[in-house]
Amino acid sequence: MLMNCQLAVEQVGYRYRTGEDVVVGVDFAIGAGILGLLGPNGAGKSTLMRVLSTLTKATKGRVRWNGVDIASEPNALRKELGYLPQDFGVYPSLTAREFLQYLAAVKGLRSRDVRERVADCLEKVGLSASADRRLGDFSGGMRQRVGIAQSLLNHPRLLIVDEPTVGLDPEERMRFRHLIGDLATDRLVILSTHIVSDIEASATALAVMSKGRLLYFGASAELLSKARGHVWERTVAESAVVDARANCIISSSVRVCDGVKLRIVAADSPSSDAIPCLPDLDEAYLWLLARDGAR
């Protein structure tokens, strides 16, 4: 079993040469499990992921992996890191097996171990039967699974996955979530997304970013508790829906016999006929962003 998966992010910031701050004072610590990194597009998630994966150096603060500063000793993390970037690409003329064998050589795996390790990784992501098919014939979800397979070649203790389900159909997204859950039993997986359902059932902890800052770090149950009293339900005439959407955050709408039933995220009751209800995680996330002025 893999051990020693302690990541400490200490007041990390990143500033462009233009002076624009992309990441500001991010601070948290976590061990093995799944960290769901949530935030709207442009929140700074991908930049933070690049810092954590040693592709970019923080301009402020530091990141320690098992006590070692990754800026001064990046190889301490790189040899234990698996990374699937958002823009992961493949060579469409190669088979899945050929592609992974090529990447194994690039990663420096011993040649006598490559064949067995590639087979193990293909099996882990459910692609053994498709190992000798050309990648150009793979679906988007299958290519993402190849991406996960390549990230596992070096037995990583830290697995970083950036927006993995963009463009996937619901079935592939569900399969991907199950796969990530299985992989997190003995390592730290950081999964960056703006889709709450990607991490709702499996995340050990949530980190929510907006405008480069960390708005929240902790368990999903605690975030749900904080959002209580800020979600409401009311039924309006169909003609009033457009106006309601213009003035409120509507998390869902359902047509019923006497109009349209709305679930509304708001700091206070939006009307005298609104009924308070328990938030789901999507609504807790929307409330957090709205409180910060991100929505």
C-alpha positions as CSV (number, residue, x, y, z in Angstrom):
1,M,0.0,0.0,0.0
2,L,1.2,3.5,-0.9
3,M,1.9,5.7,2.1
4,N,3.2,9.2,2.9
5,C,0.8,11.3,0.9
6,Q,1.0,14.6,2.7
7,L,0.5,17.8,0.7
8,A,0.9,21.2,2.3
9,V,0.0,24.3,0.3
10,E,1.3,27.3,2.3
11,Q,0.0,30.8,1.3
12,V,0.7,30.0,-2.4
13,G,0.3,32.8,-4.9
14,Y,1.0,33.2,-8.6
15,R,1.4,36.6,-10.4
16,Y,1.8,37.1,-14.2
17,R,4.6,39.4,-15.3
18,T,1.9,41.9,-16.1
19,G,1.2,42.2,-12.4
20,E,-2.1,40.3,-12.5
21,D,-2.6,37.9,-9.6
22,V,-4.0,34.6,-10.7
23,V,-3.7,32.7,-7.4
24,V,-3.7,34.5,-4.1
25,G,-2.8,33.2,-0.7
26,V,-4.1,29.6,-1.1
27,D,-3.5,27.6,2.1
28,F,-4.5,24.0,3.0
29,A,-3.1,20.6,3.9
30,I,-4.4,17.2,3.0
31,G,-3.4,13.5,3.0
32,A,-4.6,10.5,1.1
33,G,-8.1,10.6,-0.5
34,I,-9.8,12.8,-3.0
35,L,-9.6,16.6,-3.0
36,G,-12.3,18.1,-5.2
37,L,-11.1,21.5,-6.4
38,L,-14.1,23.5,-7.5
39,G,-14.5,26.9,-9.1
40,P,-15.9,28.6,-12.1
41,N,-13.8,29.0,-15.3
42,G,-11.1,31.5,-14.6
43,A,-11.0,30.9,-10.9
44,G,-7.2,30.0,-11.0
45,K,-7.7,26.2,-10.6
46,S,-5.6,25.2,-13.6
47,T,-2.8,27.6,-12.6
48,L,-2.8,26.1,-9.1
49,M,-2.7,22.6,-10.6
50,R,0.3,23.5,-12.6
51,V,2.1,24.8,-9.5
52,L,1.3,21.6,-7.6
53,S,2.6,19.5,-10.5
54,T,5.9,21.5,-10.6
55,L,5.2,22.8,-14.2
56,T,5.0,26.4,-12.8
57,K,6.8,27.9,-9.8
58,A,4.7,29.8,-7.3
59,T,5.6,33.5,-7.1
60,K,4.6,33.5,-3.4
61,G,4.4,30.9,-0.6
62,R,5.5,27.3,-1.0
63,V,4.2,23.8,-1.5
64,R,5.6,20.9,0.5
65,W,5.2,17.2,-0.4
66,N,5.9,15.0,2.6
67,G,7.8,17.8,4.1
68,V,10.0,18.6,1.1
69,D,9.7,22.0,-0.7
70,I,8.8,21.1,-4.3
71,A,10.3,24.4,-5.7
72,S,13.8,23.6,-4.4
73,E,13.6,19.8,-4.8
74,P,11.0,19.2,-7.6
75,N,12.2,15.6,-8.3
76,A,11.0,14.6,-4.8
77,L,7.5,15.0,-6.1
78,R,7.9,14.4,-9.8
79,K,8.9,10.8,-9.3
80,E,5.7,10.2,-7.3
81,L,3.4,12.3,-9.5
82,G,0.8,11.4,-12.0
83,Y,-0.7,14.3,-14.0
84,L,-3.6,14.4,-16.5
85,P,-3.9,18.0,-17.9
86,Q,-7.1,19.4,-19.3
87,D,-5.6,19.4,-22.9
88,F,-4.2,15.9,-22.8
89,G,-3.5,14.7,-26.4
90,V,-2.8,11.4,-28.0
91,Y,-1.1,10.1,-31.2
92,P,-4.2,8.8,-33.2
93,S,-2.1,6.4,-35.3
94,L,-0.8,4.5,-32.3
95,T,-2.6,1.8,-30.4
96,A,-3.3,2.3,-26.7
97,R,-0.6,-0.2,-25.9
98,E,2.0,1.4,-28.2
99,F,1.2,4.9,-26.8
100,L,1.6,3.9,-23.2
101,Q,4.8,2.0,-24.0
102,Y,6.2,5.1,-25.6
103,L,5.2,7.3,-22.6
104,A,6.7,4.7,-20.2
105,A,10.0,5.1,-22.0
106,V,9.8,8.9,-21.8
107,K,9.1,8.6,-18.0
108,G,12.2,6.4,-17.6
109,L,10.6,3.2,-16.6
110,R,12.9,0.2,-16.8
111,S,12.4,-1.6,-20.2
112,R,12.0,-5.0,-18.6
113,D,9.0,-3.6,-16.6
114,V,7.2,-1.7,-19.3
115,R,5.2,-4.4,-20.9
116,E,3.7,-5.7,-17.6
117,R,3.1,-2.1,-16.2
118,V,1.3,-1.0,-19.4
119,A,-0.9,-4.1,-19.2
120,D,-1.6,-3.4,-15.5
121,C,-2.6,0.2,-16.2
122,L,-4.8,-0.7,-19.2
123,E,-6.6,-3.3,-17.0
124,K,-7.0,-0.8,-14.2
125,V,-8.9,1.7,-16.5
126,G,-10.9,-1.1,-18.2
127,L,-9.2,-0.9,-21.6
128,S,-7.5,-4.3,-21.8
129,A,-9.8,-5.5,-24.6
130,S,-9.1,-2.3,-26.6
131,A,-5.3,-2.3,-26.0
132,D,-4.5,-2.9,-29.7
133,R,-7.0,-0.5,-31.2
134,R,-5.8,2.8,-32.7
135,L,-6.4,5.8,-30.5
136,G,-8.0,7.6,-33.4
137,D,-10.9,5.2,-33.1
138,F,-11.4,5.8,-29.4
139,S,-14.3,7.8,-27.9
140,G,-13.6,10.9,-25.8
141,G,-14.2,8.9,-22.6
142,M,-11.8,6.1,-23.7
143,R,-9.1,8.7,-24.5
144,Q,-9.6,10.1,-21.0
145,R,-9.1,6.6,-19.6
146,V,-5.9,6.3,-21.6
147,G,-4.9,9.6,-20.0
148,I,-5.5,8.2,-16.5
149,A,-3.6,5.0,-17.5
150,Q,-0.5,7.1,-18.5
151,S,-0.7,9.0,-15.3
152,L,-0.5,5.7,-13.3
153,L,2.6,4.3,-15.1
154,N,5.0,5.4,-12.4
155,H,2.9,4.2,-9.4
156,P,2.1,7.8,-8.3
157,R,1.3,8.7,-4.8
158,L,-0.1,12.1,-6.0
159,L,-2.5,12.1,-8.9
160,I,-3.6,15.4,-10.4
161,V,-6.5,15.5,-12.8
162,D,-7.6,18.7,-14.4
163,E,-11.2,19.0,-15.8
164,P,-11.4,15.4,-16.7
165,T,-15.1,15.1,-17.7
166,V,-15.4,18.0,-20.1
167,G,-17.1,16.8,-23.3
168,L,-17.9,13.3,-21.9
169,D,-21.5,11.9,-22.1
170,P,-23.2,11.0,-18.8
171,E,-22.3,7.3,-19.0
172,E,-18.6,8.0,-19.5
173,R,-18.7,10.7,-16.8
174,M,-20.1,8.2,-14.3
175,R,-17.6,5.6,-15.3
176,F,-14.8,8.1,-14.8
177,R,-16.0,9.1,-11.3
178,H,-16.1,5.4,-10.3
179,L,-12.5,5.0,-11.6
180,I,-11.2,8.0,-9.7
181,G,-12.9,6.7,-6.5
182,D,-11.1,3.4,-6.9
183,L,-7.8,5.0,-7.4
184,A,-8.0,7.1,-4.3
185,T,-7.9,4.3,-1.7
186,D,-4.1,4.6,-1.2
187,R,-3.0,7.9,-2.7
188,L,-4.0,11.5,-2.9
189,V,-6.1,12.5,-5.9
190,I,-6.7,16.1,-6.7
191,L,-9.6,16.5,-9.2
192,S,-10.2,20.0,-10.6
193,T,-13.7,20.7,-12.0
194,H,-16.5,23.2,-12.3
195,I,-19.1,20.3,-12.3
196,V,-20.1,19.6,-8.7
197,S,-21.5,16.1,-9.5
198,D,-18.0,15.0,-10.5
199,I,-16.9,15.0,-6.9
200,E,-20.1,15.1,-4.9
201,A,-20.2,11.5,-3.8
202,S,-16.5,10.7,-3.6
203,A,-14.5,13.8,-2.4
204,T,-12.8,13.5,1.0
205,A,-12.5,17.3,1.1
206,L,-13.6,20.2,-1.1
207,A,-11.6,23.3,-2.0
208,V,-13.6,26.1,-3.7
209,M,-11.8,28.8,-5.6
210,S,-13.0,32.1,-7.0
211,K,-10.9,34.9,-8.5
212,G,-7.7,33.2,-7.5
213,R,-8.6,32.9,-3.8
214,L,-9.6,29.9,-1.7
215,L,-13.2,30.5,-0.5
216,Y,-13.7,27.2,1.3
217,F,-11.7,24.2,2.3
218,G,-13.3,21.3,4.3
219,A,-15.9,18.5,4.2
220,S,-18.9,18.7,1.9
221,A,-21.2,18.2,4.9
222,E,-19.8,21.4,6.5
223,L,-20.4,23.4,3.4
224,L,-24.0,22.1,3.2
225,S,-24.5,23.1,6.9
226,K,-23.2,26.6,6.1
227,A,-25.7,27.0,3.2
228,R,-28.7,26.0,5.3
229,G,-31.3,28.8,5.4
230,H,-30.2,30.1,2.0
231,V,-32.2,27.9,-0.3
232,W,-35.9,28.4,-0.9
233,E,-38.8,26.9,-3.0
234,R,-41.7,28.8,-4.4
235,T,-44.2,28.3,-7.3
236,V,-44.8,31.1,-9.7
237,A,-46.8,31.6,-12.8
238,E,-45.0,30.7,-16.0
239,S,-45.1,34.3,-17.1
240,A,-43.1,35.3,-14.0
241,V,-40.2,32.8,-14.6
242,V,-38.1,35.1,-16.8
243,D,-38.3,37.9,-14.3
244,A,-37.4,35.5,-11.4
245,R,-34.3,34.3,-13.3
246,A,-33.2,37.9,-13.9
247,N,-33.4,38.7,-10.2
248,C,-32.5,35.5,-8.4
249,I,-30.2,32.5,-8.6
250,I,-32.4,29.7,-9.8
251,S,-30.9,26.2,-9.2
252,S,-33.8,24.3,-10.8
253,S,-37.3,24.8,-12.2
254,V,-40.0,22.2,-12.7
255,R,-43.4,22.7,-14.3
256,V,-46.3,21.7,-12.1
257,C,-50.1,22.0,-12.4
258,D,-50.3,25.5,-11.0
259,G,-47.2,27.0,-12.5
260,V,-43.4,26.5,-12.2
261,K,-41.8,25.4,-9.0
262,L,-38.4,27.1,-8.5
263,R,-35.6,26.4,-6.2
264,I,-33.9,29.7,-5.4
265,V,-30.5,30.3,-3.8
266,A,-30.6,33.6,-1.8
267,A,-29.2,35.2,1.4
268,D,-32.7,35.9,2.6
269,S,-36.3,34.8,1.7
270,P,-37.0,36.0,-1.8
271,S,-40.8,36.3,-1.1
272,S,-43.4,35.9,1.6
273,D,-44.6,32.6,0.0
274,A,-41.1,31.1,-0.3
275,I,-40.5,27.9,1.7
276,P,-37.1,27.1,3.1
277,C,-35.5,23.8,2.1
278,L,-32.3,21.9,2.6
279,P,-29.6,22.7,0.1
280,D,-27.9,20.1,-2.1
281,L,-24.2,20.5,-2.8
282,D,-24.7,22.3,-6.1
283,E,-26.8,24.9,-4.3
284,A,-24.3,25.2,-1.4
285,Y,-21.6,25.9,-4.1
286,L,-23.8,28.5,-5.8
287,W,-24.5,30.1,-2.4
288,L,-20.8,30.3,-1.6
289,L,-20.0,31.9,-5.0
290,A,-22.9,34.3,-4.7
291,R,-21.8,35.4,-1.2
292,D,-18.4,36.1,-2.6
293,G,-19.9,38.1,-5.5
294,A,-18.7,35.6,-8.1
295,R,-22.2,35.2,-9.5
